[in-house]
């Protein structure tokens, strides 16, 4: 099924306008900054976050100028965080494209990230909504805290599913949660509705991250990162956490500690990948996605009434779980 076309159908014009605004915000006339911004612009992406803002906004009213500026501010904030994350993670690639720090250097990447963040703040101010400004300011804090928690967790020898969820709640889930809440706020809905939308976004975000983590156990050019990349960066995700807890082998636990200490090699990662698959880690992660899908479904069933928006949000939810890249 072509999920993305169905998701975009009710908001196609609004999304086109957003892309124009985003490209304009990410354009500069001077030298190195202009080159770096163009490099990031070429990355494109599916625009999952602005699409969620617009669908929720349209479900409760219309995609106003407030919604456009909020979506632009959030997407720029997210873009800046990715540029900075690549510096922190020493990543040379972002979704199949050379990272800014790899194409230039860390100094340029940090400064470009700062420029994008400042541009995000500028456009958020154009919403003239204190509540939306507060949401996005808190999102920036949460994303940074999530990164710090993840770094702390890498050094922590304990392998915990609870900590895994703490990290993804403050990273991917927080982004989608904010998108849904901001979409509802832009349409001037009540507190109950905003909370329901926020819960929907949180559950979608968790599904999105679990699916992303599952990708790390398979080799695919579409995904844009090599198998075991998370483990090479010191991250142990849900499939392996499950396998380690339910099939305790001292040899596998020793390798997992090498992941945490950053001393593991590619062959040892391949052993852990196979172990997670053989011991039901992928199936467990998929069952967890189904649980969060059921929670997210409640919002669609009880708060979405227009047929075209209902179809789009259902496809959005299903795509988060079934996507292949």
C-alpha positions in Angstrom: 0.0 0.0 0.0 1.2 3.5 -0.8 0.7 4.8 2.7 2.5 8.2 2.1 0.1 9.2 -0.7 -2.9 8.5 1.5 -1.4 10.4 4.4 -0.7 13.4 2.3 -4.1 13.5 0.4 -6.0 15.8 2.8 -3.1 18.1 3.4 -1.3 18.1 0.1 -1.5 21.9 -0.5 -0.5 22.7 3.1 2.5 20.4 2.8 3.6 22.0 -0.4 3.5 25.4 1.3 5.5 24.0 4.2 8.2 22.7 1.9 8.5 26.1 0.3 8.8 27.8 3.8 11.3 25.2 5.0 13.5 25.6 2.0 13.4 29.3 2.3 14.3 29.1 6.0 17.2 26.8 5.1 18.7 29.1 2.4 21.4 31.7 2.9 23.3 33.9 0.5 26.8 33.7 2.0 29.5 31.2 1.4 30.1 28.3 3.7 26.8 28.6 5.6 24.9 28.6 2.3 26.7 25.4 1.2 26.1 23.6 4.5 22.4 24.5 4.5 22.0 23.3 1.0 23.7 20.1 1.9 21.1 19.5 4.7 18.2 20.6 2.4 19.1 17.9 -0.1 18.5 15.3 2.6 14.7 15.9 2.1 12.9 13.3 4.1 9.3 12.2 4.4 8.1 15.2 6.5 6.4 12.9 9.0 6.4 15.5 11.7 4.8 18.4 9.8 2.3 16.0 8.3 1.2 14.9 11.8 0.8 18.6 12.9 -1.3 19.4 9.8 -3.5 16.3 10.1 -4.3 16.9 13.7 -4.9 20.6 13.1 -7.2 19.9 10.2 -9.0 17.2 12.2 -10.0 19.9 14.7 -10.2 22.9 12.4 -7.8 24.1 9.7 -4.1 24.4 9.0 -3.6 28.0 9.9 -0.6 30.2 9.7 0.0 29.3 13.3 0.2 25.7 12.4 2.6 26.4 9.6 5.0 28.4 11.7 4.8 25.8 14.5 5.5 23.0 12.1 8.4 24.9 10.6 9.8 25.8 14.0 9.6 22.2 15.2 11.2 20.7 12.0 14.0 23.2 12.2 14.5 22.4 15.9 14.7 18.7 15.0 17.0 19.4 12.1 19.4 21.3 14.4 19.3 18.5 16.9 20.3 16.0 14.2 23.3 18.1 13.1 24.5 18.3 16.7 23.8 14.6 17.4 26.0 13.6 14.5 28.8 15.6 16.1 28.2 13.9 19.5 28.0 10.4 18.0 30.9 11.1 15.6 28.6 9.9 12.8 29.9 10.2 9.2 26.6 9.5 7.6 22.9 10.5 8.1 20.4 8.4 6.2 22.7 7.5 3.3 24.2 11.1 3.0 27.4 12.4 4.5 26.8 14.2 7.7 27.6 17.9 8.1 30.6 17.2 10.4 31.9 14.6 7.9 31.5 17.0 4.9 33.0 19.9 6.7 34.2 19.6 10.3 32.8 19.6 13.9 33.2 23.3 14.3 31.2 24.1 11.2 28.5 21.5 12.2 28.0 23.0 15.7 27.7 26.5 14.3 25.4 25.5 11.5 23.3 23.6 14.1 23.2 26.8 16.2 22.1 28.9 13.2 19.2 26.4 12.4 18.2 26.4 16.1 18.0 30.2 16.1 16.0 30.2 12.9 13.6 27.7 14.6 13.1 30.1 17.5 12.4 32.9 15.1 9.6 31.0 13.4 8.2 29.7 16.6 7.8 33.3 17.8 5.7 34.0 14.7 2.9 31.7 16.2 2.3 34.4 18.8 1.2 31.6 21.0 2.8 31.4 24.4 1.6 27.8 24.9 3.1 26.6 21.6 6.4 28.5 22.4 6.4 26.7 25.8 5.8 23.3 24.2 8.6 23.7 21.7 11.0 25.1 24.4 10.3 22.1 26.6 10.8 19.8 23.6 14.3 21.2 23.0 15.1 20.5 26.7 13.6 17.0 26.5 15.6 16.1 23.4 18.8 17.3 25.0 18.1 15.4 28.2 17.3 12.3 26.1 20.7 12.5 24.4 22.5 12.9 27.8 20.5 10.0 29.2 21.5 7.9 26.2 25.2 8.7 26.7 24.8 7.9 30.4 23.1 4.6 29.6 26.0 3.7 27.3 28.4 3.8 30.2 25.9 2.0 32.5 26.6 -1.7 32.6 23.0 -2.5 33.5 20.9 -3.5 30.5 17.3 -2.4 31.2 14.1 -2.3 29.2 12.8 0.5 31.5 15.9 2.7 30.7 15.4 1.9 27.0 11.9 3.3 27.1 13.1 6.3 29.1 15.5 7.2 26.3 13.0 6.8 23.4 10.3 8.7 25.4 12.7 11.7 25.6 13.8 11.4 22.0 11.5 10.1 19.2 8.3 9.8 21.2 8.7 13.4 22.5 8.9 14.7 19.0 5.7 13.0 17.8 3.9 13.9 21.1 4.7 17.6 20.6 3.6 17.4 16.9 0.2 16.1 17.8 -0.3 18.4 20.8 0.8 21.5 18.8 -1.6 20.5 15.9 -4.4 20.5 18.4 -3.3 23.7 20.1 -3.1 25.5 16.7 -6.8 24.7 16.2 -7.8 26.1 19.6 -9.1 22.9 21.0 -9.7 22.2 24.7 -7.3 20.6 27.2 -8.8 17.2 27.0 -8.5 17.1 23.3 -4.9 18.3 23.4 -4.0 15.6 25.9 -5.7 12.9 23.8 -3.8 14.1 20.7 -0.5 14.2 22.7 -1.0 10.6 23.9 -1.6 9.5 20.3 1.6 11.2 19.2 3.6 9.6 22.0 2.4 6.1 21.1 3.1 6.7 17.4 6.6 7.9 18.3 7.4 4.8 20.4 6.3 2.6 17.5 8.4 4.6 15.1 11.5 4.2 17.2 11.0 0.5 17.9 10.7 -0.1 14.1 13.8 2.0 13.6 15.7 -0.2 16.1 14.5 -3.4 14.4 16.1 -2.1 11.2 19.5 -2.3 12.8 19.3 -6.1 12.8 18.9 -6.3 9.1 21.0 -5.2 6.1 19.3 -2.9 3.7 20.5 -0.1 1.4 17.1 1.6 1.7 17.6 2.2 5.5 20.9 4.0 5.0 22.8 2.6 8.0 24.8 -0.6 8.3 23.6 -3.6 10.3 24.6 -3.3 13.9 25.3 0.4 13.7 23.5 1.1 17.0 25.7 -1.5 18.8 28.8 0.0 17.2 27.7 3.3 18.9 27.3 1.6 22.2 23.5 1.3 22.1 21.6 -1.9 23.0 18.0 -1.8 21.8 14.9 -3.8 22.5 15.4 -7.0 20.5 18.8 -7.7 22.1 17.6 -6.6 25.6 14.8 -9.2 25.4 17.1 -11.9 24.2 19.7 -11.2 26.9 17.0 -11.2 29.7 15.1 -14.3 28.4 18.1 -16.5 27.2 20.9 -15.6 29.6 24.2 -16.8 28.2 27.4 -15.6 29.9 29.2 -15.3 26.5 26.4 -13.1 25.1 26.4 -10.9 28.3 30.1 -10.5 27.9 29.7 -9.3 24.4 26.9 -7.0 25.5 29.3 -5.4 28.0 31.8 -4.9 25.2 29.1 -3.0 23.3 28.7 -0.7 26.4 32.5 -0.2 26.7 32.9 0.5 23.0 35.4 -2.3 22.5 33.3 -4.6 20.4 34.2 -5.4 16.7 32.0 -6.1 13.7 32.2 -9.9 13.9 31.1 -9.8 17.6 28.2 -7.5 16.7 27.2 -10.1 14.0 27.0 -12.7 16.8 24.8 -10.6 18.9 22.5 -9.7 16.0 22.1 -13.5 15.2 21.5 -14.2 18.9 18.8 -11.5 19.2 17.0 -13.0 16.1 17.3 -16.6 17.2 16.0 -15.9 20.7 12.9 -14.1 19.7 14.0 -10.5 20.1 12.5 -9.3 16.8 9.2 -11.0 17.5 9.0 -9.5 21.0 9.7 -6.0 19.6 7.0 -6.4 17.0 4.5 -7.5 19.8 5.3 -4.3 21.7 4.6 -2.3 18.6 1.2 -3.9 18.4 0.5 -3.0 22.0 1.3 0.7 21.3 -0.7 0.6 18.1 -3.8 -0.5 20.0 -3.3 2.4 22.4 -2.9 4.9 19.5 -6.0 3.5 17.8 -8.2 4.8 20.6 -7.6 8.4 19.5 -8.6 7.7 15.9 -11.7 5.8 17.0 -12.9 8.4 19.4 -11.6 11.8 18.2 -11.4 11.6 14.4 -14.7 11.9 12.4 -13.9 13.2 8.9 -13.4 10.3 6.6 -10.4 11.7 4.7 -8.5 12.6 7.9 -9.5 9.3 9.5 -8.0 7.4 6.5 -4.9 9.6 6.6 -4.2 9.2 10.3 -4.9 5.4 10.1 -2.3 5.1 7.3 0.0 7.3 9.4 -0.3 4.9 12.4 0.0 1.8 10.2 3.0 3.2 8.3 4.8 3.8 11.6 4.6 0.1 12.3 5.0 -1.4 8.8 7.4 0.9 7.1 10.5 -0.6 5.5 12.8 2.5 5.7 
